[in-house]
Amino acid sequence: MLEKRIIVCLDVRDRRTTKGVAFKDNVDVGDPVEMAKHYYEQGADEIVFYDITASAEKRGIMIDVCAAVAETIFIPFSVGGGLSSVADMRAVLLAGAEKVSVNSQAVRNPGIIEEGASLFGRQCIVLGMDALRDPAMPSGYRVVIDGGRVKTERDALAWALEAERLGAGEIVLNSIDADGTKSGYELAATRLISEAMGIPVVASGGAGKPEHLLDVFTKARADAALIASMVHFGTYTVRQIKDYLAHRNLPMRMEW
């Protein structure tokens, strides 16, 4: 079995890391550069940086903050938010990111996935997908964009499969219903997508305790788990989470 990855998510707004519940009522939790360094030292496998209002505000991403994070950590670093062209992708990669994440802009222009994969390799292209539980959709989940503000007519499973066909190398599946609740990942959606895909699926939204990661790895077959609230507010450290999982026979990267 491949090693499971623990990815720490930094949602950034106005140059500060922020965290809310279901994309609402966000509070300031710190400086993204300092936090990235802190989680790198704790043993995080990857860091994800999302400029969460770039798409809605129709502006470019904060390249200087991305570059500062990239200079501070020495693990894979993914950046997303407001990337609307391959030129934007190139700028982020030149700033030091290993991966670029496209979400709202990819829904509006799916061709950006294909272009990015062709130019930079599919290992660089991550589809971020925000899914909302909706029985009206074939899979039971609807794709939403612009930080959860806009519902689309896209079905989550169909969109994930299309993105893989276009060249995405990884899917980050974020549950709007579970986001920030600390009550556990959306296991049904994660398993549905994981079993259908030939590329890694990262579970996102809802982690509150190490048991939730164990569940999403064993019951929902996620390849990686994204965490935020449970470490941002000091409830757990990355090392504590990894120790818990390793003691339950999940393969983890344990070098500190």
C-alpha positions in Angstrom: 0.0 0.0 0.0 1.3 3.5 -0.9 2.1 5.9 2.0 -0.9 8.0 3.0 -0.3 11.7 2.8 -1.3 14.4 5.4 -1.7 17.7 3.7 -2.2 20.9 5.6 -4.5 23.5 4.0 -3.9 27.3 4.3 -7.0 29.2 3.2 -5.7 32.8 2.7 -7.7 36.0 2.5 -6.2 39.5 2.7 -2.8 37.9 3.1 -3.8 36.1 6.3 -4.7 32.4 6.9 -8.4 32.1 7.7 -10.8 29.4 8.7 -14.6 29.1 8.7 -17.4 26.6 8.7 -19.0 25.7 5.4 -17.1 28.6 3.9 -18.7 31.1 6.3 -17.9 33.0 9.5 -14.2 33.0 8.9 -11.7 33.9 11.6 -8.1 35.0 11.3 -5.7 32.2 12.4 -2.3 33.5 11.5 0.4 34.4 9.0 0.5 31.9 6.1 4.3 31.9 5.8 4.9 31.3 9.5 2.2 28.6 9.6 3.6 26.8 6.5 7.1 26.6 8.2 5.5 25.4 11.4 3.6 22.5 9.7 6.6 21.6 7.6 8.7 21.2 10.8 5.9 19.1 12.3 6.1 16.6 9.5 3.3 17.6 7.0 3.8 15.8 3.7 2.5 18.7 1.7 1.1 22.2 2.1 -1.8 23.6 0.1 -2.3 27.4 -0.3 -5.6 28.6 -1.5 -6.3 32.3 -2.2 -9.9 31.8 -1.4 -11.3 35.1 -2.7 -9.2 35.5 -5.9 -11.8 34.0 -8.2 -14.8 35.8 -6.7 -12.9 39.1 -6.7 -11.6 38.4 -10.3 -8.0 39.1 -9.5 -4.7 37.3 -9.7 -3.2 35.2 -6.9 -0.8 36.6 -4.3 2.4 35.6 -6.0 4.7 37.2 -3.4 3.1 35.3 -0.5 3.3 32.0 -2.5 7.0 32.7 -3.2 7.7 33.4 0.5 6.0 30.1 1.5 8.0 28.2 -1.2 11.3 29.6 0.2 10.4 28.4 3.7 9.4 24.8 3.2 11.0 21.8 1.5 8.0 19.6 0.8 5.5 19.6 -2.1 3.5 22.8 -2.3 0.3 23.3 -4.2 -1.3 26.7 -4.9 -4.8 27.6 -6.1 -7.2 30.4 -6.3 -7.9 32.7 -9.3 -5.7 30.8 -11.8 -7.4 31.4 -15.1 -4.7 30.8 -17.7 -1.6 28.8 -18.3 0.3 32.0 -17.8 -1.1 32.2 -14.2 0.0 28.5 -13.7 3.5 29.2 -15.0 3.9 32.2 -12.7 2.9 30.1 -9.7 5.2 27.3 -10.6 8.1 29.7 -11.2 7.4 31.1 -7.7 8.2 27.7 -6.3 5.0 25.7 -6.2 5.1 22.0 -7.4 1.4 21.9 -8.2 -1.3 24.2 -9.3 -4.9 23.8 -8.3 -7.8 24.9 -10.5 -11.4 25.0 -9.3 -13.9 27.6 -10.4 -11.9 28.6 -13.5 -11.7 25.0 -14.7 -15.5 24.7 -14.5 -15.8 27.8 -16.6 -13.0 26.7 -19.0 -12.3 23.0 -18.8 -9.7 23.4 -21.5 -7.3 25.0 -18.9 -6.8 21.5 -17.5 -5.7 20.1 -20.8 -3.5 23.0 -21.6 -1.8 22.9 -18.2 -1.2 19.2 -18.4 0.2 19.5 -21.9 2.7 22.2 -20.9 3.7 21.3 -17.4 2.8 17.6 -17.0 -0.4 16.2 -15.5 1.5 15.6 -12.1 1.3 19.4 -11.7 -2.4 19.8 -12.3 -4.8 19.4 -9.4 -8.6 19.7 -9.8 -10.0 21.3 -6.6 -13.7 20.4 -6.5 -16.2 21.8 -3.9 -19.2 19.4 -3.7 -22.5 20.0 -2.1 -24.9 17.2 -1.1 -27.8 17.3 -3.6 -30.2 14.4 -4.3 -31.2 16.1 -7.6 -27.8 15.2 -9.1 -27.0 11.7 -10.5 -24.2 11.1 -8.0 -26.0 12.9 -5.2 -23.5 15.7 -5.2 -23.4 19.0 -7.0 -20.3 21.1 -7.9 -20.3 24.6 -6.5 -17.8 27.3 -7.3 -16.6 30.8 -6.2 -15.9 29.6 -2.7 -19.3 27.9 -2.4 -21.2 31.0 -3.5 -22.4 29.7 -6.9 -24.2 26.4 -7.6 -23.5 24.8 -11.0 -25.3 22.2 -13.1 -22.3 19.9 -13.0 -22.5 16.5 -11.2 -19.5 15.9 -9.0 -18.7 12.4 -10.2 -19.1 13.3 -13.9 -16.9 16.4 -13.5 -14.2 14.4 -11.7 -14.1 11.8 -14.5 -14.0 14.6 -17.1 -11.2 16.3 -15.4 -9.2 13.1 -15.3 -9.8 12.6 -19.0 -8.6 16.2 -19.7 -5.3 15.6 -17.8 -5.8 16.3 -14.1 -3.2 14.4 -12.1 -5.1 14.6 -8.7 -8.5 15.5 -7.3 -9.0 17.4 -4.1 -12.6 16.7 -3.1 -13.9 19.2 -0.6 -17.3 18.7 1.0 -19.1 22.0 1.6 -21.5 20.2 4.0 -18.6 19.0 6.2 -16.1 21.9 5.8 -14.9 23.2 9.1 -17.4 21.2 11.1 -14.8 18.9 12.6 -17.4 16.1 12.6 -15.7 13.9 10.0 -15.1 13.7 6.3 -17.9 13.1 3.8 -17.1 9.4 3.5 -19.8 8.5 0.9 -18.7 11.1 -1.6 -15.0 10.4 -1.1 -15.5 6.7 -1.6 -17.7 7.3 -4.7 -15.0 9.4 -6.3 -12.0 7.4 -5.1 -13.4 4.1 -6.5 -14.1 5.7 -9.9 -10.8 7.4 -10.5 -7.5 6.3 -11.8 -5.7 9.2 -10.1 -5.1 10.1 -6.5 -8.1 11.5 -4.5 -7.5 13.9 -1.6 -10.3 14.1 1.0 -11.0 17.6 2.3 -13.5 19.1 4.7 -14.6 18.0 8.2 -11.5 16.6 9.9 -11.7 17.1 13.7 -9.8 14.2 15.2 -7.3 11.5 14.1 -10.1 8.9 13.9 -11.6 10.8 11.0 -8.5 10.4 9.0 -8.4 6.7 9.8 -12.0 6.4 8.5 -11.4 8.3 5.3 -8.3 6.2 4.5 -9.8 2.8 5.3 -13.5 3.2 4.6 -13.4 5.8 1.8 -10.1 4.8 0.2 -8.7 8.3 0.0 -5.0 8.6 -1.0 -4.4 11.7 1.1 -6.3 13.8 3.6 -6.4 17.5 3.9 -6.5 19.0 7.4 -6.9 22.6 8.7 -9.0 23.3 11.8 -7.7 20.5 13.9 -4.1 21.8 13.6 -4.8 25.5 13.2 -6.5 25.8 16.6 -3.9 23.6 18.3 -6.1 20.6 19.0 -3.5 18.2 17.5 -0.1 18.4 15.9 0.7 16.8 12.5 3.1 14.4 14.4 0.3 13.3 16.8 -2.0 12.5 13.9 0.7 10.6 12.1 1.6 8.6 15.2 -2.0 7.7 15.7 -2.4 6.4 12.1 1.0 4.6 12.1 0.1 2.7 15.2 -3.0 1.5 13.4 -0.9 0.0 10.6 -1.4 2.7 8.0 1.7 3.4 6.0 2.9 6.9 6.8 6.0 9.0 6.0 7.5 9.4 9.5 10.8 11.2 9.0 11.0 14.4 11.1 
